[in-house]
Amino acid sequence: MTLASGLILGDDGVVRCAWGGSDPLYVGYHDHEWGRPVLDDAHLFEKICLEGFQSGLSWLTILRKREAFREVFHGFDIDAVAAMGEPDVGRLLGDARIIRHRGKIEATLNNARCAQEVRAELGSLAAYFWPFAPSRRPSPLDWETLRSQPTTPESKALAKDLKRRGWRFVGPTTAYAFMQAMGLVNDHVAGCAFHGPTEADWLAAHTDRPAR
């Protein structure tokens, strides 16, 4: 049952963001992952890479292939991916379990090396990404605002800095999707059952985040 303002009432009686109830994989991802603050480097690296692979495709396609991506990219261990080379690219181009796009595969290897540089400079990817989180929490967004706002000043700043550092497939829209997913912002629609719990997690993570 679809409600007003981009919400959906699931068969389990839970009100969710409308996109989060269209498939069982989406339900689990929406309820337990999306918007929850992430500080672990492997998960941050995985998400920025998968957002690049998602470009031009649905996120559901990526979710269905996520375990295969994790397998071929060594659990998104930054050092292991950075050590991969052209023979690995060729092998992955023949692996139908993932998105076989040379540019995106090569970008993942390149971005692992960039991530190593960030980690050497700042200690962790979390120390790099989290200062781009907004310093103030705006009012909960409604569905129409979310649909019309694929980027923010913060995502534009993040994408610009990533590009300066040599990262690929990380434009402002991709950067914003990453920020939403990793909890740098909480964009569960007002009225979603998971807006409040995610907001509490955001506030807890935000309290001690490093300043940029």
C-alpha positions, 0 to 999 in steps of 0.5 A, spaced: 500 500 500 502 506 497 501 512 502 502 520 501 509 523 500 513 517 498 511 512 503 509 505 503 505 501 508 509 494 507 505 487 508 508 487 515 505 493 517 511 497 517 511 504 514 517 505 509 520 510 504 517 508 498 523 505 494 525 501 500 519 496 500 519 494 492 523 488 493 525 483 499 532 485 498 531 493 498 527 492 504 533 489 508 537 494 505 533 500 507 531 497 514 538 495 516 543 499 512 541 505 508 542 511 512 546 508 518 553 511 520 559 507 517 566 508 520 569 502 517 574 503 512 572 496 508 565 498 508 566 505 506 570 503 500 566 498 498 560 503 497 564 508 494 566 503 489 559 500 488 556 507 487 560 507 481 558 501 478 551 503 479 551 509 475 546 508 469 543 502 473 538 500 479 541 499 485 537 493 486 542 490 480 548 492 485 545 488 491 543 482 487 551 482 485 554 484 491 556 478 494 560 476 487 563 483 487 565 482 494 568 475 492 572 478 486 574 484 490 577 481 496 572 483 501 574 490 498 580 490 502 583 496 500 590 494 500 588 487 496 584 491 491 590 496 490 595 490 488 590 488 483 593 489 475 591 488 468 590 481 468 585 481 474 581 486 469 581 482 464 579 476 468 573 480 471 571 482 464 569 475 463 566 474 470 558 475 468 556 475 476 559 482 476 558 488 472 563 487 466 565 495 465 572 496 463 572 503 466 568 501 472 573 495 474 579 500 472 576 505 477 576 501 482 583 499 482 585 506 481 580 508 487 584 503 492 590 506 490 587 513 492 584 510 498 591 508 500 594 515 500 588 518 503 589 513 509 596 514 509 595 522 510 589 522 515 589 515 518 582 512 515 577 513 510 572 515 515 577 521 517 576 523 510 569 522 509 565 524 515 568 531 515 564 532 509 557 531 513 553 537 514 554 541 520 547 542 521 541 537 521 536 540 516 528 538 517 526 531 515 526 531 507 519 530 504 519 525 498 518 531 492 524 534 495 528 528 495 526 527 488 529 534 486 535 534 490 540 529 487 546 533 489 548 538 495 553 543 496 557 537 501 556 532 495 559 537 490 565 539 495 566 531 496 566 530 489 570 535 487 576 533 492 575 526 490 577 528 483 582 532 485 585 526 489 585 522 482 578 518 484 574 516 478 566 515 477 565 519 483 561 525 481 556 529 485 550 525 484 554 519 486 557 522 492 550 524 495 548 517 494 554 515 498 553 520 503 545 518 504 547 510 504 553 511 509 549 515 514 553 522 513 546 524 512 539 521 514 534 522 508 529 517 510 523 520 508 519 524 514 514 518 516 518 512 515 519 508 521 526 508 520 527 516 520 527 516 528 532 510 529 537 513 523 537 520 526 539 517 533 545 514 530 546 520 526 547 524 532 551 519 536 556 519 530 556 526 528 558 528 536 565 526 535 566 527 528 573 530 526 572 537 523 575 539 516 
